[in-house]
């Protein structure tokens, strides 16, 4: 029984010893082997590796994949025109020298990011201050990113990293500048709107005046034509009356009496005091005697 326990204990100790000396290197990692606090070896090839058991040797792993550093905060930068811009950026980087990286930053990636951010911001500031707003927004944006990346290459070597790319994500005016720009844009739009309204009002008055003129001309021409037609009609009517009256004088007298009655009794409120035996009522009495048509008495 004691022999079995001894064998199990020896096997367990051997397993623990083997597990402490064997380790696996992933293809996405660097393996850094320490010997008594000193970097002994950097392993980049993936696979199963062997080292001395602790405390003689220890191993730490570093991520060899590409990392992204975003601008921690948006700070205004002045251009060559003394205009304030807010620029957001990002940097793509990866570890190129594991030994140098550990010596300067340790094994925590956040350490190098905290030290790299102000360097990127300073390089960007120097490039932006040499250019105008138009250049930053359109014509030289790519060149700014290229120049910043080149400036960072030498700085990055001391950290044991490689700068892969630098990108400017956003370029915008600061809050005060933005409000000023919006105010100017609003004033300009208001000016254009007022100008359009003035032009439209002037054109409207012109069209209205032209329409009134055409209206007056049309009405005048219509009145002229109506008077002309009326005159021709009156002339024809007079000719017909003259011809008819010439043929039958009694009919002419009777017609003129009717016209006098129509003019006299036109309104119900009219009052006349006339002798019934007067010549004015001759046609009503049925007399056929000739003579001039009676004149309408005064009201």
C-alpha positions in Angstrom: 0.0 0.0 0.0 2.8 2.4 0.9 4.4 1.5 -2.4 1.3 2.5 -4.3 1.1 5.8 -2.5 4.7 6.5 -3.2 4.3 5.7 -6.9 1.3 8.0 -7.1 3.1 10.8 -5.3 6.1 10.4 -7.6 3.9 10.5 -10.7 2.0 13.6 -9.5 5.3 15.3 -8.8 6.5 14.4 -12.2 3.3 15.7 -13.8 3.5 19.0 -11.9 7.2 19.3 -12.9 6.4 18.7 -16.5 3.4 21.1 -16.5 5.7 23.8 -15.1 8.3 23.3 -17.8 6.1 22.9 -20.8 4.1 25.7 -22.3 2.2 26.4 -25.6 3.0 29.4 -27.8 0.0 30.7 -29.8 0.6 32.0 -33.3 -1.0 35.3 -32.1 1.5 35.8 -29.3 5.1 36.3 -28.4 6.5 34.2 -25.5 9.1 35.9 -23.4 11.1 33.6 -21.1 12.6 35.1 -17.9 15.6 33.6 -16.0 15.9 35.2 -12.6 14.3 38.5 -13.7 16.3 38.7 -16.9 14.9 38.1 -20.4 16.4 34.9 -21.5 14.6 34.2 -24.8 11.8 35.5 -27.0 9.8 32.8 -28.8 7.7 33.8 -31.8 7.2 30.4 -33.4 4.0 28.7 -32.3 4.0 25.2 -30.8 4.9 23.3 -27.6 8.0 24.7 -25.9 10.1 23.7 -22.9 11.7 25.9 -20.1 13.2 25.4 -16.7 10.7 25.1 -13.8 10.0 28.1 -11.6 11.6 30.0 -10.0 14.5 29.4 -12.4 12.5 30.4 -15.4 9.1 32.1 -16.0 7.2 32.9 -19.2 4.9 35.9 -20.1 2.9 36.3 -23.3 2.6 39.5 -25.4 -0.1 40.0 -28.0 1.5 40.3 -31.4 -1.7 41.3 -33.2 -2.4 44.8 -34.5 -3.7 47.2 -31.8 -5.8 50.3 -32.1 -5.2 53.5 -30.2 -8.0 56.0 -30.3 -7.7 59.7 -29.4 -8.5 59.8 -25.7 -10.1 63.3 -25.9 -10.9 65.9 -28.5 -8.7 68.9 -28.1 -8.9 72.0 -30.3 -6.0 72.6 -32.6 -5.3 76.0 -34.3 -4.7 76.1 -38.0 -2.5 78.5 -40.0 -5.5 80.8 -40.1 -5.9 80.7 -36.3 -9.1 78.7 -36.7 -9.8 76.2 -34.0 -10.4 72.6 -35.1 -11.4 69.5 -33.2 -9.7 66.4 -34.7 -10.4 62.8 -33.7 -7.7 60.3 -34.8 -6.7 56.6 -34.4 -3.3 54.8 -34.7 -2.8 51.2 -35.7 0.3 49.7 -34.1 1.8 46.3 -33.1 4.8 45.0 -31.1 7.9 44.6 -33.3 10.6 44.2 -30.6 9.4 42.3 -27.5 12.5 42.9 -25.5 12.5 46.6 -26.1 8.7 46.7 -25.4 9.1 45.0 -22.0 12.1 47.1 -21.0 10.2 50.4 -21.6 6.6 49.5 -20.9 6.4 46.2 -19.0 3.9 43.7 -20.2 0.8 45.9 -19.9 -0.3 47.4 -23.3 -2.1 50.3 -21.6 1.3 51.6 -20.4 2.5 52.2 -24.0 -0.8 53.6 -25.1 -0.7 56.2 -22.3 2.8 57.2 -23.3 2.1 57.2 -27.1 -1.1 59.3 -27.0 0.6 62.7 -26.2 3.3 62.0 -28.8 0.6 61.4 -31.5 -1.2 64.5 -30.4 1.9 66.6 -30.5 2.8 65.4 -34.0 -0.7 66.1 -35.2 -0.6 69.6 -33.8 2.6 70.4 -35.6 1.2 69.2 -38.9 -2.2 71.0 -38.5 -0.7 74.4 -37.5 1.1 74.5 -40.9 -2.1 74.1 -42.9 -5.4 75.9 -43.5 -8.9 74.7 -42.7 -9.5 73.9 -46.4 -6.4 71.8 -46.6 -7.4 69.9 -43.5 -10.9 69.3 -44.7 -10.2 68.3 -48.3 -6.9 68.9 -50.2 -4.2 67.7 -47.7 -5.9 65.4 -45.3 -4.1 62.3 -46.6 -0.8 64.0 -46.6 -1.3 65.0 -42.9 -1.9 61.4 -42.0 1.2 60.3 -43.9 3.4 63.0 -42.3 2.2 62.1 -38.8 3.0 58.5 -39.4 6.5 59.2 -40.6 7.1 61.4 -37.6 6.0 58.7 -35.2 8.2 55.9 -36.8 11.3 57.0 -34.9 9.5 57.7 -31.7 7.8 54.3 -31.8 11.2 52.4 -31.9 12.0 53.3 -28.3 8.8 51.6 -27.3 9.5 48.4 -29.3 6.5 48.9 -31.5 5.8 49.6 -35.2 3.3 52.3 -36.4 1.2 50.6 -39.1 -1.2 53.5 -39.9 -2.5 56.8 -38.8 -6.1 57.9 -39.6 -8.0 61.1 -39.0 -11.6 60.1 -38.2 -13.2 63.5 -37.9 -12.3 67.1 -38.5 -14.8 69.7 -37.1 -14.9 73.2 -35.8 -14.9 73.8 -32.1 -18.2 74.7 -30.4 -17.8 78.5 -30.5 -16.6 78.4 -34.1 -19.5 76.1 -35.1 -22.0 78.5 -33.6 -20.4 81.4 -35.4 -20.4 79.5 -38.7 -24.1 78.5 -38.2 -25.0 82.1 -37.4 -23.3 83.4 -40.6 -24.9 80.7 -42.6 -28.3 81.6 -41.1 -27.7 85.3 -41.8 -26.7 84.5 -45.4 -29.8 82.4 -46.0 -31.9 85.1 -44.5 -30.4 87.7 -46.8 -31.0 85.5 -49.8 -34.6 84.8 -48.7 -35.2 88.5 -48.2 -33.7 89.3 -51.6 -35.9 86.6 -53.2 -39.0 88.0 -51.4 -38.2 91.5 -52.6 -37.7 90.3 -56.2 -40.9 88.3 -56.0 -42.8 91.2 -54.6 -41.5 93.6 -57.3 -42.4 91.0 -60.0 -45.8 90.6 -58.4 -46.5 94.3 -58.5 -45.3 94.5 -62.1 -47.6 91.6 -63.1 -50.5 93.1 -61.1 -50.0 96.5 -62.8 -49.8 94.9 -66.2 -53.0 92.9 -65.5 -54.8 96.1 -64.3 -53.7 97.8 -67.5 -54.9 95.0 -69.6 -58.2 95.0 -67.6 -58.7 98.7 -68.2 -57.9 98.3 -71.9 -60.3 95.4 -72.3 -63.1 97.1 -70.4 -62.6 100.3 -72.4 -62.6 98.4 -75.7 -65.7 96.4 -74.6 -67.5 99.6 -73.6 -66.5 101.2 -76.9 -67.8 98.2 -78.8 -71.0 98.1 -76.7 -71.7 101.8 -77.2 -71.1 101.3 -80.9 -73.5 98.4 -81.1 -76.0 100.3 -78.9 -75.8 103.3 -81.2 -76.3 101.1 -84.3 -79.2 99.4 -82.5 -80.8 102.7 -81.5 -80.4 104.0 -85.1 -82.1 100.9 -86.5 -84.8 101.1 -83.8 -85.4 104.8 -84.6 -85.6 104.0 -88.3 -88.1 101.2 -87.6 -90.1 103.5 -85.3 -90.1 106.3 -87.9 -91.2 103.9 -90.6 -93.9 102.4 -88.4 -95.2 105.8 -87.2 -95.2 107.1 -90.7 -97.5 104.3 -91.9 -100.0 104.6 -89.0 -100.1 108.0 -87.1 -102.8 106.7 -84.7 -100.5 103.8 -83.6 -97.7 106.3 -83.1 -100.0 108.4 -80.9 -101.1 105.3 -78.9 -97.5 104.1 -78.5 -96.3 107.5 -77.2 -99.2 107.6 -74.7 -98.2 104.2 -73.4 -94.6 105.4 -73.0 -95.9 108.4 -71.1 -98.0 106.1 -68.8 -95.0 103.9 -68.2 -92.8 106.8 -67.2 -95.5 108.3 -65.0 -96.5 105.1 -63.1 -93.0 103.7 -62.7 -92.9 103.8 -58.9 -95.7 102.9 -56.5 -94.8 105.9 -54.3 -95.4 108.4 -57.1 -98.5 110.6 -56.5 -100.3 112.6 -59.3 -103.2 115.0 -59.0 -104.8 115.1 -62.5 -108.3 115.8 -63.8 -109.6 112.4 -65.2 -111.1 114.2 -68.1 -107.8 115.6 -69.2 -106.1 114.6 -72.5 -103.5 112.5 -70.5 -106.1 109.7 -69.9 -107.5 109.9 -73.4 -106.0 106.6 -74.4 -107.4 104.9 -71.3 -110.9 106.2 -72.1 -110.7 104.4 -75.4 -110.8 107.6 -77.5 -109.4 107.0 -81.0 -109.1 110.7 -81.8 -105.7 111.8 -83.2 -103.5 114.4 -81.7 -100.2 114.8 -80.1 -99.3 112.4 -77.3 -99.9 113.9 -73.9 -96.9 115.0 -71.9 -96.4 113.4 -68.6 -97.5 115.7 -65.8 -95.0 116.9 -63.2 -94.7 114.9 -60.0 
